[in-house]
C-alpha cells in the first residue's frame, strides 16, 4: 500500500474514532494491518482484564484501541467496534 492511500485510510479511521469509546477494538483487513504496522501506527500496548493490570499482556493497538487483523474484511478495509451495554 502506498503512503498516500495509507494516509487517506488513517484519516478515515481517525474520523470514526473521534466518536468511538476509547476501549472499542478495530478490525483490520490483512494488508491494511500490515501497512499500519509497517508505519508504526500500530504498536504494542499493555492491556489487562476489565481495564485493570490483572492478566496484563502486550497486544497490538492503535492509540488506546485494541487492533487485530482479520481475513473477514477486504484487504484494505477496517471496522471499528461498538461499545456494548453491560
Backbone torsions as a table, in degrees:
resi	resn	phi	psi	omega
1	UNK	NA	131.6	-179.3
2	UNK	-78.0	164.1	-175.5
3	UNK	-62.1	-37.8	-178.3
4	UNK	-63.2	-46.8	179.4
5	UNK	-66.7	-42.2	179.6
6	UNK	-60.5	-42.7	179.3
7	UNK	-65.6	-39.5	178.0
8	UNK	-62.4	-45.7	179.7
9	UNK	-65.6	-39.5	177.9
10	UNK	-60.1	-42.5	178.4
11	UNK	-62.8	-40.4	177.4
12	UNK	-64.1	-42.8	178.6
13	UNK	-64.1	-45.9	179.1
14	UNK	-59.1	-38.2	178.6
15	UNK	-64.3	-41.4	178.4
16	UNK	-68.5	-36.9	-178.7
17	UNK	-70.7	-20.0	179.3
18	UNK	-60.5	-25.5	-179.1
19	UNK	-109.9	9.9	-176.3
20	UNK	-102.9	153.0	174.2
21	UNK	-64.3	150.4	-175.6
22	UNK	-69.2	-11.9	-175.3
23	UNK	-109.2	8.7	177.7
24	UNK	-79.6	150.1	179.9
25	UNK	-88.9	168.4	178.3
26	UNK	-129.5	123.0	174.1
27	UNK	-91.5	135.1	-179.9
28	UNK	-120.6	138.9	167.0
29	UNK	-59.9	155.4	-171.7
30	UNK	-58.1	-47.3	-179.4
31	UNK	-66.4	-38.9	180.0
32	UNK	-65.7	-41.0	177.5
33	UNK	-58.2	-47.4	179.5
34	UNK	-62.5	-39.6	179.6
35	UNK	-64.0	-42.5	178.3
36	UNK	-67.7	-40.7	179.1
37	UNK	-65.6	-42.6	179.6
38	UNK	-60.5	-32.2	-179.9
39	UNK	-90.1	4.4	179.5
40	UNK	62.9	26.7	173.4
41	UNK	-82.0	-24.7	172.0
42	UNK	-105.5	127.0	-179.1
43	UNK	-126.6	177.1	174.2
44	UNK	-96.2	120.4	176.7
45	UNK	-119.3	156.1	179.5
46	UNK	-87.8	125.7	176.8
47	UNK	-122.1	142.0	176.1
48	UNK	-125.0	174.0	-179.2
49	UNK	-67.2	128.4	175.9
50	UNK	52.5	35.7	177.0
51	UNK	77.6	9.9	177.9
52	UNK	-103.5	-179.4	176.5
53	UNK	-88.6	-1.0	179.7
54	UNK	-64.4	126.6	179.3
55	UNK	66.2	24.3	-175.7
56	UNK	-59.2	138.0	177.2
57	UNK	-149.0	156.6	179.0
58	UNK	-85.0	130.1	180.0
59	UNK	-136.3	158.7	177.8
60	UNK	-63.5	138.9	-178.5
61	UNK	-145.7	148.6	169.6
62	UNK	-115.0	104.6	-171.5
63	UNK	62.9	-125.7	179.6
64	UNK	-93.3	6.4	-173.3
65	UNK	-102.7	130.7	173.0
66	UNK	-61.2	132.0	-178.1
67	UNK	-121.2	134.1	179.8
68	UNK	-145.2	146.3	176.9
69	UNK	-84.3	148.5	175.3
70	UNK	-148.0	144.9	176.2
71	UNK	-89.0	7.5	178.2
72	UNK	-86.8	-2.7	176.7
73	UNK	-118.7	154.1	171.8
74	UNK	-57.0	153.0	-170.9
75	UNK	-50.3	-36.7	-173.3
76	UNK	-115.2	28.3	179.5
77	UNK	-117.5	165.8	177.6
78	UNK	-137.6	164.3	174.5
79	UNK	-142.4	124.2	177.8
80	UNK	-86.9	131.2	179.4
81	UNK	-68.7	172.6	179.4
82	UNK	-117.3	144.4	178.3
83	UNK	-68.8	132.7	180.0
84	UNK	-94.1	142.6	174.4
85	UNK	-71.8	142.8	-179.1
86	UNK	-65.0	NA	NA
